[in-house]
Amino acid sequence: MWDRWFFGGRVVLDIYAEVANSLFWDLAIPPNRVTVEEDRGLVTLHGVVERAYQRSCAEADVRRIPGVIGVKNEITVGAGQEFH
């Protein structure tokens, strides 16, 4: 489904896909640890990561995407033994 609307003079298509792509290519974010919900530019991040910087990187990645108007970061930082 394409969510099509205008932002800053350009058409933004499927912010969800752009967010997912950004998180995929950030090597600081462990694969399959963060999930995304998007509703008209408001993005919510869920998941568990091993380090606090990974949580911060995920939020920073999302905030850079044109069309994102807000980010709710619900990613938690878990203990290292959970990731074996």
C-alpha positions in Angstrom: 0.0 0.0 0.0 1.4 3.4 -1.0 0.9 6.2 1.5 1.1 9.2 -0.8 1.1 12.8 0.4 3.1 16.0 0.1 5.9 17.1 2.4 8.0 20.2 1.8 7.1 20.4 -1.9 7.8 16.7 -2.7 5.6 13.6 -2.7 6.6 11.1 0.0 5.9 7.5 -0.9 5.8 4.8 1.7 7.7 6.2 4.6 7.6 2.8 6.2 9.8 1.4 3.4 12.3 4.2 3.8 12.5 3.7 7.5 13.0 0.0 7.2 15.7 0.5 4.5 17.5 3.0 6.7 17.6 0.6 9.7 18.6 -2.3 7.5 21.7 -0.5 6.2 22.8 0.9 9.5 25.4 -1.6 10.7 25.0 -0.5 14.3 21.4 -1.8 14.4 21.3 -5.6 14.8 19.2 -7.3 12.1 15.7 -8.4 13.1 15.8 -6.7 16.5 13.8 -3.5 15.7 10.3 -3.3 14.3 8.6 -0.3 12.9 5.0 1.1 13.0 4.3 4.2 10.8 1.1 6.3 10.7 1.1 9.4 8.5 4.7 10.3 9.4 4.6 9.3 13.0 7.0 6.4 13.5 7.1 4.1 16.5 10.1 1.8 17.1 9.9 -1.4 19.1 12.4 -4.1 19.9 15.3 -5.0 22.2 19.0 -4.1 21.5 22.2 -4.9 23.4 23.6 -1.4 23.8 22.2 2.1 24.4 24.0 3.5 21.3 22.0 1.1 19.1 18.8 2.5 20.4 20.0 6.1 19.8 21.2 5.3 16.3 17.9 3.8 15.3 16.0 6.9 16.4 18.5 9.2 14.7 18.2 7.2 11.4 14.5 7.6 11.4 14.5 11.3 12.3 16.6 12.0 9.1 14.0 10.7 6.7 11.9 13.3 4.9 8.3 13.0 5.9 8.8 11.7 9.4 7.2 14.2 11.7 7.7 12.4 15.0 9.4 9.3 16.5 8.4 7.3 19.6 11.3 5.2 20.6 10.1 2.1 22.6 13.3 0.1 22.0 14.6 -1.3 25.2 18.2 -2.1 26.1 18.6 -5.7 27.3 21.3 -7.7 28.9 24.0 -9.2 26.7 23.2 -12.8 27.6 19.8 -12.5 25.9 21.5 -12.4 22.5 23.3 -15.8 22.4 
